[in-house]
């Protein structure tokens, strides 16, 4: 058995049936077959690309990846939290904060000034300290927005990171009663933050949408600013412990992740509620006392397929260490990607998902410190 044959067998598909679950060789669709099969509601199928990424240069050692995003050229930008373990740098060099990969997985560029981004906090997963880089977004001009959580600011850089173009908010100053992360959250009608989880720029008018609510005990809202960073409006989401992700669909619907409530809620751009998709996950092994405890949430992050109708969503389910492939219109899970583990195509705390123009799917891990690429193959 070749390495590729072995790895291909790691991915599983849930067949669209209420009772039948089938293990398949891969999850796939060819470029030609995408439009026809997706239009018919057939779940896409993928296989893991074991050649991606290529080895990093100069003995780089990374920490967990807080997030990633894809630019207009299908380059992937990784956010490296640099939370390396004690002793690891005896064997290598600390990798930069931002790592740009080309479509083949080769490092195309790297950048990041630690003095400009939000400061370090006590390590939560890997090393003793870490940067809490959490989200990035390429706007219509191919500039990149970056934010950390907890964090008091969002920043826009040129594509290559050589110039800070815009900063909204202040580093280390939070939207709380005393300006510190320990203060009471205010959810102010102002361009201030406690824990930015996602950033999206409206391609029609340049308005900036921020999911400000990643941290439990912080703000809990979607905040809307104009292109200059001035406050326009917000909508509070008081019953979410963690407003952990947000994404626009092409039809203008705003999708918001309720991480620990295991829901995705849909709004229009003015914040009017439309509907909720619930994800009632189940543990693979039930504890002897019958108690169910979450291990990260079932709706941590999401990305849309890149066909014109955006037929599917890819949702990070940390509780089950997999990616749920969901019909966007119905909210129904039609198949899955991956499982728990440390082999290619298996996940150790998946945290972010992104899709490129060819509908390749990229998943990064925080604890596992890896990026995975899944490519489409024809349906049988």
N, C-alpha and C positions, 0 to 999 in steps of 0.2 A: 504494500500500500504506500502510495506517495504521500508526501507531507500535505499537498493540496487536497488529496482525497480524504485524508484524516481530518483536516481542519474543516472542510466543507460539511462533514457530518456533524459538526458541533451545533449548527443552527437548526432550530425547530420551527415548524409552522403549525398553527392551530387552524384546522380546516373549518370552513364556515358551516358549522353544524352545532346544535345545542349539546350534543353528547360525545361527538367523535373528536379525538385529538390524535394527530398523526405526526410522527417524527419523519422529517423529510431530509433529503440530502442537502438542500440549500433553500434559501429564500431568493427568488430571482425574477427578472424581466429584461428582455432585450430592448434597445431603444426603439426598434420598429414595433415591438409588441406592446409597448407601454400604453400608447393611446387607445388601441383597440381593447386590450384586456381591462384597463382601468375604467374605460367608459362602460364596460359591462359589469363593473363592480367586482372584478376578480382581484383578490389580494395580490400585491406584488411579492416577488420572491427574490431573495438575495443570497449571496455568499460572501464570506469574509475575504478580503484581499490581504494575503499574508506578506506581500511585498511592501506594504505601507504601514508605517513610514519607513524611509531609509534610515540607516544608523545616523545618529546625531554626530556632529564634528567635535573634535577637541575634548573627547571624554566627558561630554556634558552630563551632568546629573540634574534631573528635574525633580521638582516637588510635585504635589498634586496639581491637576489642571482644574482651575475654577470655572472655566468656560472656553468657548471658541466661537468663531464666526467665519463666514466665507465671503470673499470679495467678488468683484465683477469678473475677475479672471479665474475664478474657482481656486484661488489660493486660500488656505486655511490658516487663520491666526489663532495660536494657542496662548492662553493666559496661564503662566507658570507661577504658582504660589511660592515656590522656592522653599518649601518646608521639608528640607532634606534631613535625614536622620544623622545623629552624631556619628562621626567616623566615616560617612560616605565620601566626603571630599578628600579623604586619603587616597581614593582611587580615581578621582576625576575633578572636574571644575564645575562650579555652579553655573547652570544654564541661565540665559537671560530671561527677563520677565515676559517678554513677548517673542514668540517664535513663529515665523511665517513659513509655511510649507507650500511648495508648488504641487500641481496635481499628481506628480509621481511620488510625492512624499519626501522630496529632498528639501533641506533647509534653503530657502531663497533669501531670507533676511532675518535679522533679529534686532531687538531694540528694547528700550525701557530704562528710564532714569528713576532709581529708587527714591530720589529726593522730590520727585514730582507726584508720584502716585500716593495713594493713601498708605499710612504707615503700617508696620507689622503689629500683629496681636499674638497672644499666646497660641501655640499650635493646638489645633483641635483634632488632627488626624495623624499626621506623620511626624514632622520634626518639632522641636521645642518652640519655634516661632514660625510665623508665616505671614506673607502678604495675602490679603483676602480678596484678591482679584476675582470678580464674579461674573461679569458680563461684558460683551463687546458687540458692536453693531456697525456695519459699513453703510453709510448714508448714500444718497443718489450721486454725490460727487466723489464717492469712493474714499472719503475720509472716514476715520474710525473713531467711534465713541467707546470710552472705557469707564467702568465704575467698579468700585470695591464695596463689599458689605461685611461688616459695618463700614459706613463711609459718609462723609459730609458733602461730597461733591461728585459731579460727573465731568468728564473731560473729552474734548474732541481734538484729535491729532491728525496731521497729514498722514497719508497712507503709509509712508515709511517710518512714521514716528519721529521724524527729524524736527518737527515744530509743533508745539502746543498751540492750537488755533483758538480754543475757547474753553473756559472753565466756568462752570455754574456751581455755586456753593463754595464752601471753604474747607480745606483739608483739616480734618480733626475737629471740626465744629459741627455739632449735630442739631437736628431740629427737636430739641428737648428743653425741658424747663431750666436746666443749668448749662446747656451747650455741650454736655458730655454724654457718652454713650450710656451712662447709668441713670441719666435724668428721665423724667416722665415724657413720653413722646407727645408732641403737640399737633401733628398733622396740620401744620400751618398753611394758610393760603399764601404761600411764598415758595420761592425756589430754594428750599432747604430740605435736607434728607437725613434719614437715620440708616437706611439699609437698602440702597438701590439694587434690585435684583435683575431687572431687564430694562433695556433702552430700545426704543423704536422711533425712527424719524418718519413722519408722514410724507410720502413721496409726492403728494398733491400740493401741500402748502408749507412744508418744512416744520410743522409743529413737532415738538419733542414729547414723547410719552415715556414716563418712567414708572415702573412697578416699584414703589418704595415700601417694602414690607417683608424683605427676606428674613430678617431676624425676629424671633419670637420676642415680644416685649417692646418692639419698635413701632414705627409708623405702620399703618395698614391701609394702603390706598393705591390708586393710579393717579399720577400727577401729570398735568398737561401744561407745557410751556410753549411760548412762541419761539421762533428761530433765534431770537436774541436772548432767550433765557428768562423772559418775563412771565410771571404767573398768569395763566388763563383760567384754569378750572381744575378741580379734582373730584374724584368720587371715592368715598370711604368704603371700605369693605371690612366692617367691624367684626365679623364672625369668622375671619380667616386667621389662623395662627401664623401662617407664612404665605404672603403674596409672593410666590417664588419665581414666577415667570409670566411673561406677557408677549403676545405676538399678534400681528395684523394679518388677516386674510385679505386676498385681493378684493373681496366684496365689501371691505370696510369693517367687518366684524372684528372686535377685539377679544382675544382669547386669553384668559387669566387662570394661572394654575393655583389651586388651593392645595398646597403640598401635603399637609397632614390631614386635611379633610377629604383627600382623594377625589377631588372634583376638578373639572374645568368649567369655568363660567364664561358665558358669552355676553358681550355688551356692544352697543354701538359706540361711536367715537365721542358721544356726549355723555357716556356713562349710564345710559338707560339699559337696564337688565333685559336680556332676551331669553336665555335658557341656561340650564345646567346639565352637564354630563357627569354622571357618577361612575366611579371605578371601584367596585366592591371586590377588592383583592382577597385572596385566600393564602395562608401560609402553606408551604409544601409539607411541613411537619408541624402538627399541632402539639403544643405543650401539654404535659400530663394534667395540669390544672385547668386546661381549656382556655387559658388567657391568651389573647392575641395582642402582641406588641409590634408596633411598626418599626421598621429599620430604615427610615428615610422618607417614606411616603410613596404613593402610587402615581402621583402626578407632579413630578419634580420639574420637568422642562418639556417643551414641545417644539416641533418644526413641521412645516407643511411640505408635501410633495410639490414638485415644480411644474407639473402639468397645468394647463390653463385653468382647469376647474379646481385645482388643489384638492384632488379627490381624497387624499389620505393625510392623516397627521401621524407623526412619530412621537410617542410619549414615553419619557423616561419613567420607568417603574422601579424605583430603588428597592421597594419591599420584596419584589420577586427577582431582582437583578436581571431585568430584561427591558427591551423596548417593545411597547405595545403599538401595533399598527392599527390605526383607528379610521373608520370612515368619517370624514369630516362633517358631513351633513347630518348623520344619524348619531354619531358618538359611539358606534358599535366597534368593539375590538374584533378584528377579522383575522389577525395573525400576530406572531411575536418574533422578535429577534433575540438570540442569545440566551444565556443562562449564567448562573453563578460559576466562577472559576477564574483561573489565571492563564488559560491558553488563549490563542487568538480567537476572537469572536465570543469569548466569555468575559464576564464583567465582574470587577471588584469596585463597587460603588460608582456606577455610572452617574454622571452629574449634568451633562449637557449634550444636546443633539443638534446637528445642522445638516442641511441637504444642499448639494451643489446643483448646477444647471443641468447635469445629466442624471439627476436623481440618485446619485451616490449618497449614501448616508454615513455620517461621521459621528462617532460617540467618543467622548472623553470621560475619563475616570478621575475622581479626586484621590481616593485612597490608593487605587491601583496604579495611578500615574502613567496611564497609557492613552493613546488614541487608536481607535479602530475604524477602518474603512470597509463598508459593505457595498458591493457592486451588484448591479442587476443582471439577471440571467433569464432566458426565455422560460415562460410557463410551459409545463409539459403538455 
